[in-house]
Every structure is written in structure tokens, then in C-alpha cells.
Amino acid sequence: MADERPSGFRLQLTVVPPERHPQQGTFPPAGVILSEPMQRFRCNLKGCCCSGWDIPFKLEDFLRLHEALDEADRAQLTHKLKLVIEPPKNGGPIDLGEQVLHSLKLAGVGEDQHCRFLAPEGGCKVHAKYGVSALPDLCVDFPAFGFRQPGGPVELYFDPVCPEVLERLDESDEPLRLLHQPDSFGDAGFDLRAAHAATPLRLQLGGTPLTNGQMAEVRGACVEAFAQPRPAWQSLSALLSGLRALQPGEALSEGWPAAPADQTPFLHFLNDCLEAHSAPMLMLTFVRFQRFVFAVDLKPVLDRRDLFMQHLTDWRPAFEQWLAPQEELLHPLAARWLAHRFGAPYAKQKGQLRQSADTIAHLYGTALRYAAGLGAMLQRPVDRALFKVAIGASEFFYRSLVLPRQALPWFCSTADQ
């Protein structure tokens, strides 16, 4: 491919498709692991993930889509197509030498920058007209992300920024469990997600990689911790304390993780998590997140952003009045969300287990702060509907900013840095 520029300079592009896993396109022989409620996930067809952010297509995505479309839709596809070029490895200027095509992007449409193939009612026109097999991998996969471990099953992690993921987490008060699906789901969307999984699955403790067996043991104990009859924050405290003390290669003791005798260090850390971010940044992210919210009317909140900012800044009164008394009501949802998160601890901080646990605690603290602010704004106790909005906003905040570890207060050992 080549790009003719007005200056007459010709940029030569070398197209290098990403490496594909040998099992790409087939159901994994060792099956799939996912959170049990996620097997019932279905898109809400409201278009919330199809606007507001760039959606990159790999070259093979574009070629497959181009081949599937009719002539009119092909013309729409290639209009204002953006090429994303990898910078030179030697650090030279982008205009010099041979470059590598990283991905392609379609320019968004309208004020919300939605996908040009998004139907007015919210569904995907490509999916409706040509079927799921024509879609780019990312459009098939989201909100799931697939991971592979050598000789083991594929793992699908569903991102709780999606409101339908949160609905599945809230469908029961029973403790969340992981599911091992040995054979095809019989659903094209799920089977394609499993076949697309290519990200290597890595989990480390103190810089030492865990074997598949160790990873299964530790993760199973983490998920089980949230099935215990105690407040979710106490299970989180036990896990962070247990992971800080656990040594690479060490077998888990019976009853691991035990609750620490003194909860004060964790409560100080949780307070730091709640206060870690400025109210203006939380507000800015919440405004962008609103497109994912359908079950709660946010107009009273967004019409008084100055007041919402005050509640996010001085969050303690709102926390004590509107959130803390609701702990028992919110416990099943909080525990299932945190168990879902610890079911895929490699999804944060590049698989460093202690760092990932710390980040999940930050997600929890930020969700509490959003929830308190929402309760104060709507002058109502935080119910599960509001708490799901707060969880989604916290997930969106952390996925949007990709905050470095060094920028946050941490509770666990600094040896993993």
C-alpha cells in the first residue's frame, strides 16, 4: 500500500499481519474457562460500545469486512479510512524509511463519534445484514478478552464496563463460580471469541511465573474468598494480606487467606483508594461514561455537575448517609463483582498478582466514591441499580486512564515494581 502526499513524498507501507495462534479459528481442545454468569451474556444492542472511542481494525479484519460488503457498503467502509502506522524501531521520523501498518480506523460520525455502521436503534447494520462472521474480531469479542495458556484452556474475561456484564453479575445472590466449558458453546459469538483468543496468559507472584496448577489453586482460593459470609471488604482485606505474605512456589495453607487480626492497615489503604483521584477527573470520566447507563436517569446528576463535584470532593457525609447503611443489600453484588475480577487477575498490571489485587482494590474504592456521590445527588439510598452504575463508572475510569502503579498509593509489597 502507498500514500500519495501533496508534497509528492511517497510513503511505502509494509503490511505485516499479527501472528495467529496455531489453533486460531477452532474451538480450543482444552475448553474454555469463564465466570459462570457470563455464559448467559448477550449484547443489549444499544450501541454503547460503538461510539466515543477509536475502534482499530487489524488488516485481516478490514479485508474480510471489505469482501463481505456489497458495493454501496464498501464505498462507505473506505471513506475517511485512517491508517495507523507503527513508529520506526530506531526512533527516526515517521516519514523516513519503511513503516509497518499497525491498524486501520474508521472515522466516527456525529457528535458522539459513533461507528458509521451503527443503526439508529442501536444495533449493528453489518451484523444484521451479513452475519457475525463478517465482523472484525474486536466487534465480535467485546466486551470479552481472550487469553491462552500453553497446554491449558482458553480463558474469556468479560469487562464490567459493559452494562450487560453487570446485569449478569447481578442476576443472583449466590456466590460466583468459574465455569469450565469443555466443548463448543453452540453459539457463534462465544465460539468465535474462544477461537480468537491469542493473548498469552501470564500470572506472576513476586516476579516468579506461576505454573498452570499454581495459578488455578491461587485463583480458586481468591474466588472462594468472596463466597464467605462476611462483608466484601473483609474478603478483599484478607486477600491483599494473604498475597503480600505468600511466597512464590509456596503451597496455600488450609483456610487461606485468613483475615488479618488488625484491619487498620487495610482500612487506611481503602481510604487512600477512595481519595486517590481528583473530583474533576472523576467527573470528566463520568460524563463520558454516561452512554453505558440505561437503567438510571442521570439527568438530575449531569444537570448539576457543580453539586456532583462537591459530593465527589467531600464524599464522607454522602458515604455515611446514603451508602454505608446499604452494605448488607449491596454485599452479593459487590462480592460477585470482586470474585469476577479475581477470577481473571492477569487482566490488570500485566499479570503481576499482587499489583493486580491492589488495582482491584482501587476499582472498589473508586466505585464506593461514585456510589456515595450518586446517592447524595438523587437523595436516595444506594440500591443495586445505582451501585452498578458506580461499578461501571469505576471500571471505565481505570480502563480510560491506564494509571501507572507509581501514581497510586499501594498496600502490598513494593517488591513487584
C-alpha positions in Angstrom: 0.0 0.0 0.0 1.2 3.5 -0.6 0.1 7.0 0.4 0.5 9.8 -2.1 1.0 13.1 -0.3 0.6 16.6 -1.8 4.3 17.3 -1.4 5.0 14.4 -3.8 6.5 12.3 -1.0 5.6 8.6 -1.2 5.3 6.6 2.0 5.8 2.9 1.5 3.9 0.7 3.9 4.8 -2.9 4.7 1.7 -4.8 5.8 2.6 -7.4 8.5 -0.4 -9.3 9.8 -0.2 -10.1 13.5 0.9 -13.6 14.5 -2.0 -16.0 14.8 -2.2 -18.9 17.3 -2.0 -22.3 15.7 -5.5 -23.1 17.0 -6.9 -19.9 15.7 -10.3 -20.5 14.1 -11.1 -23.7 16.0 -12.6 -24.3 19.4 -9.8 -24.8 22.0 -9.1 -28.5 22.6 -8.8 -27.9 26.4 -12.0 -26.0 26.5 -12.8 -22.5 27.9 -12.8 -21.0 31.4 -15.1 -18.1 32.2 -17.2 -16.7 35.0 -20.3 -18.8 35.2 -22.8 -16.0 34.7 -21.1 -14.8 31.5 -22.3 -17.8 29.6 -25.6 -16.0 29.5 -24.2 -12.7 28.3 -26.0 -11.2 25.3 -25.4 -7.7 23.8 -28.1 -5.2 24.7 -28.0 -3.8 21.1 -27.9 -0.3 22.3 -24.6 0.7 20.6 -23.0 1.9 23.8 -19.6 0.4 22.9 -19.8 1.6 19.3 -19.2 5.3 20.0 -17.0 7.6 21.9 -13.6 5.8 21.4 -11.5 4.7 18.5 -12.0 1.2 17.2 -8.9 -0.2 15.5 -9.3 -2.9 12.9 -6.5 -5.3 12.0 -5.7 -5.7 8.3 -7.3 -9.1 8.1 -10.5 -7.6 9.8 -10.6 -4.9 7.1 -10.1 -7.4 4.2 -12.7 -9.8 5.5 -15.2 -7.0 6.1 -14.5 -5.5 2.6 -15.0 -8.8 1.0 -18.4 -9.4 2.7 -19.9 -6.0 2.0 -21.9 -5.1 -1.1 -20.7 -2.3 -3.4 -22.6 0.5 -1.6 -21.4 -0.5 1.9 -17.8 -0.9 0.6 -17.8 2.7 -0.5 -18.9 3.7 3.0 -16.3 1.5 4.5 -13.4 3.1 2.7 -14.5 6.7 3.2 -12.2 8.5 5.6 -10.2 5.5 6.4 -7.3 6.2 8.8 -4.1 4.2 8.7 -2.3 3.8 12.0 1.5 3.4 11.4 3.9 1.9 13.8 6.8 4.3 14.5 10.3 3.3 13.4 12.1 1.0 15.8 15.2 3.1 15.5 13.3 6.2 16.8 13.6 8.0 13.5 10.9 10.3 11.9 7.7 8.7 10.8 8.2 9.9 7.2 11.5 8.1 6.7 12.1 4.6 5.6 9.8 1.6 5.5 6.9 1.7 8.0 4.6 -1.0 9.4 0.8 -0.7 9.2 -0.4 -1.3 12.8 -4.2 -1.0 12.3 -6.9 0.9 10.5 -9.6 3.1 11.9 -12.9 4.3 10.6 -13.6 8.0 11.4 -16.5 8.4 13.7 -19.8 10.0 12.8 -21.7 12.8 14.6 -21.0 14.5 17.9 -20.6 11.2 19.8 -18.3 9.8 17.1 -20.3 6.6 16.6 -19.5 3.9 14.1 -20.8 4.6 10.6 -22.4 1.1 10.6 -24.4 1.7 13.8 -28.2 1.6 13.1 -30.3 4.4 14.6 -31.9 2.0 17.0 -28.5 0.9 18.3 -27.8 -2.4 16.6 -25.0 -3.2 14.1 -26.0 -3.0 10.5 -23.2 -5.2 9.4 -24.1 -8.0 11.8 -27.8 -7.7 10.8 -27.1 -7.8 7.1 -24.0 -10.0 6.7 -23.8 -12.1 9.9 -21.4 -12.3 12.8 -18.6 -13.9 10.7 -18.2 -10.7 8.7 -17.5 -8.6 11.7 -14.0 -7.5 12.8 -12.6 -9.6 15.6 -12.9 -6.8 18.1 -16.6 -6.3 17.3 -17.2 -10.0 17.9 -15.1 -10.2 21.0 -16.0 -7.1 23.1 -16.6 -7.0 26.0 -14.7 -10.3 26.3 -11.0 -10.6 26.1 -9.4 -13.9 25.4 -6.2 -15.4 27.0 -4.4 -18.6 26.2 -2.1 -20.7 28.4 0.2 -23.4 26.8 -1.5 -26.8 27.1 -4.4 -25.3 29.1 -7.8 -24.0 28.3 -8.6 -20.6 26.8 -10.0 -18.0 29.2 -12.6 -15.4 28.5 -12.8 -12.3 30.7 -15.8 -10.1 30.3 -15.2 -6.4 31.0 -17.6 -5.0 33.7 -17.6 -1.6 31.9 -20.4 -3.2 29.8 -23.8 -2.8 31.5 -24.9 -6.3 30.4 -21.9 -7.8 32.1 -23.0 -6.1 35.3 -26.6 -7.4 34.8 -25.2 -10.9 34.7 -23.3 -10.4 37.8 -26.4 -9.1 39.5 -28.7 -11.9 38.4 -28.3 -13.9 41.6 -27.2 -13.6 45.2 -25.3 -16.9 45.0 -21.5 -16.8 45.2 -19.9 -16.5 41.8 -18.2 -19.6 40.4 -15.9 -20.2 37.4 -17.2 -22.5 34.6 -15.1 -24.9 32.5 -16.8 -25.3 29.2 -15.2 -28.4 27.6 -17.0 -28.3 24.2 -18.4 -25.8 21.8 -20.9 -23.3 23.2 -23.1 -23.8 20.2 -23.3 -20.1 19.9 -21.3 -18.4 17.1 -20.4 -15.4 19.2 -19.0 -17.4 22.1 -17.2 -19.9 19.9 -15.6 -17.2 17.8 -14.5 -15.4 21.0 -12.8 -18.6 22.1 -11.2 -19.2 18.8 -9.8 -15.6 18.6 -8.1 -15.8 22.0 -4.4 -15.2 21.4 -3.1 -13.1 24.4 -0.6 -15.2 26.4 -1.8 -15.9 29.9 0.8 -14.9 32.4 0.4 -14.7 36.2 3.4 -13.9 38.4 4.0 -13.6 42.1 7.0 -11.5 43.2 8.3 -11.7 39.6 8.1 -15.5 39.5 5.7 -17.0 37.0 3.1 -19.4 38.4 2.6 -22.8 36.8 -0.9 -23.6 35.5 -1.5 -25.7 38.6 -0.4 -23.0 41.0 -2.4 -20.4 39.1 -5.5 -22.5 39.3 -5.0 -23.1 43.1 -4.4 -19.4 43.9 -7.2 -18.1 41.7 -9.6 -20.7 43.0 -8.9 -19.6 46.6 -9.3 -15.9 45.6 -12.7 -16.6 44.1 -13.8 -18.7 47.0 -12.8 -15.9 49.5 -15.8 -13.9 48.3 -18.2 -16.8 48.9 -17.5 -16.5 52.7 -20.3 -15.0 54.9 -18.5 -11.7 55.6 -18.6 -8.2 54.1 -16.9 -8.0 50.7 -14.3 -5.5 52.0 -13.2 -8.0 54.7 -12.6 -10.7 52.0 -10.7 -8.1 50.0 -8.6 -7.3 53.1 -7.9 -11.0 53.7 -6.7 -11.5 50.1 -4.4 -8.5 50.0 -2.9 -9.5 53.3 -2.6 -13.1 52.2 -1.0 -12.3 48.8 1.5 -10.0 50.5 2.7 -12.8 52.7 2.6 -15.6 50.1 5.9 -16.6 48.6 6.4 -17.9 45.0 6.1 -21.7 45.0 4.6 -21.8 48.5 1.6 -24.1 48.9 -1.6 -22.5 50.2 -2.3 -23.3 53.8 -5.7 -24.5 54.9 -8.2 -21.7 55.2 -6.0 -19.3 53.1 -6.5 -16.4 53.0 -7.1 -15.8 56.7 -8.5 -12.4 57.8 -5.7 -10.2 59.4 -6.0 -9.7 63.1 -5.8 -6.0 62.6 -7.9 -4.5 59.8 -6.5 -1.0 60.4 -3.8 -1.1 57.6 -6.3 -2.2 55.0 -8.9 0.4 56.1 -6.2 3.1 55.8 -5.4 1.8 52.3 -9.0 1.7 51.3 -9.4 5.3 52.4 -6.4 6.2 50.2 -8.1 4.4 47.3 -11.2 6.4 47.8 -9.3 9.7 47.8 -6.7 8.8 45.2 -8.3 10.8 42.3 -9.4 14.4 41.9 -13.1 15.2 41.7 -12.7 17.0 38.3 -11.1 13.9 36.8 -13.8 11.6 38.2 -16.5 14.0 36.9 -15.0 14.2 33.4 -14.8 10.4 33.1 -18.3 10.0 34.4 -19.7 12.3 31.7 -18.0 10.2 29.1 -19.3 7.0 30.7 -23.0 8.1 30.6 -23.5 6.3 27.3 -23.3 3.0 29.1 -26.1 3.8 31.5 -29.8 2.9 30.7 -31.4 1.7 33.9 -30.9 5.0 35.9 -31.9 8.5 34.8 -28.7 10.5 35.1 -30.2 13.9 34.0 -30.5 15.2 37.6 -26.9 14.3 38.2 -25.5 15.8 35.0 -27.7 18.9 35.1 -26.0 19.8 38.5 -22.4 18.9 37.8 -21.2 21.5 40.3 -23.1 19.9 43.1 -22.0 16.4 42.0 -18.4 17.7 42.1 -18.9 18.8 45.7 -20.2 15.4 46.7 -17.2 13.7 45.0 -14.9 16.1 46.7 -16.4 15.9 50.2 -17.5 12.3 49.9 -17.6 11.2 53.6 -21.1 12.7 54.5 -22.7 11.1 51.4 -20.9 7.8 52.2 -22.2 7.7 55.7 -25.8 8.7 54.9 -26.5 7.0 51.6 -24.0 4.1 51.1 -22.8 2.6 54.4 -26.3 1.6 55.7 -26.8 -0.3 52.5 -23.9 -2.7 52.9 -26.0 -5.8 53.5 -28.2 -5.1 50.5 -25.2 -4.5 48.2 -23.0 -7.3 49.5 -24.0 -10.0 47.0 -23.3 -7.8 44.0 -20.0 -6.4 45.4 -18.8 -10.0 46.3 -19.8 -11.3 42.8 -18.1 -8.4 41.0 -14.9 -8.8 43.1 -14.9 -12.5 42.6 -15.3 -12.0 38.8 -12.3 -9.6 38.9 -10.1 -12.1 40.9 -11.2 -14.8 38.5 -9.1 -13.1 35.9 -6.3 -11.3 37.9 -4.0 -11.3 34.9 -6.2 -8.7 33.2 -4.5 -6.0 35.2 -0.9 -4.9 35.8 0.4 -7.4 33.2 -0.3 -10.4 35.4 1.6 -9.3 38.5 -0.8 -10.9 41.0 -0.1 -8.5 44.0 -0.3 -5.4 41.8 -3.5 -6.7 40.1 -5.0 -7.2 43.6 -4.1 -3.7 44.5 -5.7 -2.3 41.3 -8.9 -4.2 42.1 -9.0 -2.6 45.5 -8.6 0.8 43.8 -11.5 -0.1 41.5 -13.6 -0.9 44.6 -12.7 2.3 46.4 -13.5 4.4 43.4 -16.8 2.6 42.9 -17.7 3.4 46.5 -17.0 7.1 46.0 -19.1 7.3 42.8 -21.9 5.4 44.6 -21.9 7.8 47.5 -22.0 10.8 45.2 -24.9 9.4 43.2 -26.9 8.6 46.3 -26.4 12.2 47.5 -27.3 13.7 44.1 -30.5 11.6 43.8 -31.3 11.8 47.6 -31.9 8.1 47.9 -30.1 5.2 49.5 -27.7 3.5 47.1 -29.5 0.4 45.7 -28.1 -2.2 43.4 -29.1 -0.2 40.3 -27.0 2.8 41.4 -24.2 0.6 42.6 -24.0 -1.0 39.1 -23.6 2.5 37.6 -20.9 3.2 40.1 -19.0 0.0 39.4 -19.2 0.6 35.6 -18.0 4.2 36.0 -15.0 3.0 38.1 -14.2 0.3 35.5 -14.4 2.9 32.8 -12.2 5.3 34.7 -9.4 2.8 35.1 -9.6 1.5 31.5 -9.6 5.1 30.1 -6.6 6.4 32.1 -4.4 3.3 32.4 -2.9 4.8 35.5 0.7 3.7 36.3 1.4 1.9 39.5 3.8 4.6 40.6 1.0 7.2 40.6 -1.2 5.4 43.2 -1.0 4.5 46.9 -0.3 0.8 47.4 -0.8 -1.6 50.2 1.0 -4.7 49.1 4.8 -5.3 48.9 6.7 -3.0 46.6 8.9 -5.9 45.5 6.9 -6.4 42.3 7.7 -2.9 40.9 
